[in-house]
Amino acid sequence: YVCSTWGNNHFKTFDGDMYQFSGVCEYNFVSDCREAYKEFSVHIQRALNSNGHPVIQYILVKVKDTMVYLKPNLVVVDGRIVKTPYYASGVLIESNEIYTKIYAKLGMVLMWNQQDALMVELDNKFNNHTCGLCGDYNGIQIYNEFINGDASYNSITYGNMQKISKPNVKCQDPDETQALPSCNEHRDECQRLLTSPAFADCRLRLNLEMYIQACMQDKCACKGKDDSFCLCSTISEYSRQCSHAGGHPGEWRTQNFC
């Protein structure tokens, strides 16, 4: 199972909930949350780039006692800059111009496109043992993330709860009272893009409606600007998730599109 985040602050948990959270602090993306010895943790920090789009600024991965710090085109292990492929104590790190990947022997694969999109796949031995923006991996949607006992949280409250507190860092929590716009005027376009013939092999593998909703939010957020970030990031994610689910997306990018 995978948990991912991409584009305009979209998240999809291990259990399949999809939500938006626009925080720019450092957050626990996913960690082993058993009381005793935590086997791994992944923290992320987003920021807005020069075009005003959210990108992942850095990722901090701890695997047992190894600390890996990733930035675009930079891999630092235990405080030393390393060349990839790098292998030590059960951790393999590979990177090329587009992706950085970490394979951890304990049962984790992490893949980052060095921009907006991060995907983490976990062995099912971690079922019910994780916490963070990816949820608890118990196989049940909503429960323990957005509904916990008698309390229910919206996605922004839930996201704010995953903040890593750093005494010397000031960063603004997103406002929990803001509702998302409905963006219905973009439905037809998003549906057309995501049901193009290139994705014929994906339809039955993924929840299409979730990606249509994410695409609609992207179009709204970009206020009609035709910039590729608004259009392409959710379609790219749909394509990645389809491949991951065993599908074979066709060539959907063209010279003038994405």
N, C-alpha and C positions, 0 to 999 in steps of 0.2 A: 504493500500500500504506500501511496505517496502523499506528502503534504507539499503544497506549493504556494508561492506568492509571486505576483507578476504585475507589470503594467501599472495602472492607476490605482495602486494600493489594494489589489484584490488578494484574497487568501482563500485557499481551499484546504480544509482540515483532513486529517486521515479518515475521519468518519464521513466525509463528503459534504459538510456544511460549507457554503461559500459566502463570504462576507467582505466588506470593505472597511479598512482601518488606515487612517492617514497619519499615524503618529511618526514623529521625526526624532524620537529618543532612541536609546538602545533597548531592544526588547528580547525576551526569551522566545526564540522561534520554536525550538523544540528541545526538551531536555529529558533525560531519564530522571524521574522524580521519586524513585523509591527512597525511603528514609535513609538507609545506610549508605552504601558507596554508590555514587552516581557514575554510571559508565561514560556518559557523554553529555555535552550540551552544545547548542548552536544559538548564538546571539546574532541579531542583525541590527544595522542602523541605516535608515534611509535619509536622503536629503533631496532637495530639489536641484536639478542641474540648471545649466544656463538657459535652457528653453522653458524652465518652469515645470519640468516633468520629474516625477519621483524616480530616483534610481537608488540601488543599494550601494551605500558608500563603503561599508566594510562588513565582513562576516567574521565572527570569532568562534572557532570550533575547538572544543576541548574533548579529546578522546583519551580516557583514562588519565595519564599524567602528561599527555602531549598537548601543547597549546598551538593552534594554527590560526594565523591572522591573514585574511585574504582581502586584498584590494584589487582593482582592475590591474592586470599584468604584474601583480606582486604577491609572492607567497612567503610568509615569515613563519618559521617553526621555532618555537621556544626562543624567540628573540633574535633568530638569525635569518637573514634573507637566504632562501634556497632556490636552486634551479630545479625545474621539473623535467622528467618524472623524478619524484622523490619518494624513497621508501624507508620507513624506520618504524620499529615497534608496532607492527600491525596496522600501519596507516600508509596508503599509497596515494600520492597526489599527482595528478596529470593536468596539463593545461595546454591549450593552443590559443590561437588568436581569439576564438569565440568562447569556448567553455573552459571553466576550471572544474575538475572533478576530484572528489575525495572518496576513496573506498576504505572503510574501516572494517577490520576483520571481525569486530564484535557484532556486525550486522547492520551497518549504515552505509548508504551511498548518498553523496551530496553532489548536486550539479548546479552550477551557477553560470549564467551567460555573461557575467562580468558587467551587466547593466541592471536590468529591472527584475530578472526572473530567477528564482531559486526553487529547486525541487529537492526534497529529502525523502529517501525511501528507507524504510526500517523493517528489519526482521520482525516476524510476528511474536517473537519472544518478548517484545516490548509492549504487547497488547495491554492496555489498562495501566501502563506504567509511565506514560509521558505527560508532560504539562507544557504550557506555552501557547503561542498563537496557533499551533497545530492541533491543540486539543489533547484529549486523554487517550485516543486510539482504542476506545472500548467497543468500537463497531456500531455504536448507537448514535445517530445524529442528535444534535441539540443538547442531549443530557450531559451534565457536568461542565459543559461549556456555557451555554446560554440559559440553561435551567439548572440550578443547583439547589437541591432541597426545596425550600419555599421561595428562594430568590430567583428572579429572572433578570438577565442582563441583556442590554442591546450590544451590538458588536463593538461600539466605541468604548463602552464601560469595560467590556471583556478585554479589549486590546490594551486599555490603560492599565489594567491589572497585571499585565505581563511586563511592565516596565522594569528595567534593571536600575536600582537606585544607585546613583553615583553622586556622592556628596558635593563634588566641585562642579558638576555639570548642570546648567540651567537649560531646560527645554520645555516647551509648552505642550500640555496634554491637549489632544483634540477635544472639542466641545461635545459633551455627551447628549446634548439636546437637539443637535441638528439632524433633521430627517433627510434622507436621500430623495432627490427629485425622481419623478416617475419615468421621464425620458421616453414615453411611448412613441413619440414621433419618429424615433430612430429604429423602431422594431423591424420594419420591413427591410431596411437596408442590412441590418445585422443578420436577420434570418437568411437573406439572400446570400450574404458572404459565407455564412457558416454551413449552408446547405449546398454550396457549389459542388459540381461533379468531383472536384479534387478530394472532397471529404466523404465520398459515398461509403467508404469502408469504415467511417468513424461513427456514423449515426447510431448504430445499435450498441456501440461500446461505451458511449459517454452520455451524460445528461445534457442534451443539447440546450434545453431551456436555460440552464444556469449560465452557459457561455453567452447566450443571446442577451440575457440580463446584464452580464458584465460588459459586453460590447456596447449596450445602450448607455450604461453609466459612463463609459469612456467617451462616447460621442457627446453626451451632455457636458461632461467636464471640460471638453475642449471647445465648447461653444461654437461648433460649426467650423473651426479651423480644420483644414484638410491636412493635418500633419500626420506623418506615418505612425507616430507613437499612439495616437488616439485610435487609429484603425487597426494597426497591425499587432499590438502587443497581445490582445486577447485571442486573435486568430492564431498567432504563433503558439500561444499556450495550448489552444485547442489541438493544434497539430502535434505538439510535443506529447500531450496527454494521450492522444490517439495512438501514437507510435508506442507509447509506454504500455498501452492496453493491448498491444499486439496488432494494431491496425496499420495500414499502409496508406497514409495520406498522399495524394498525388502532388504534382508541382503546382502550388497555388500562387506563388509569388510571380509577378511578371515585371518587365522592365519598368512599367509605370505604376506598379502597385507593390508596395512593401519591398 
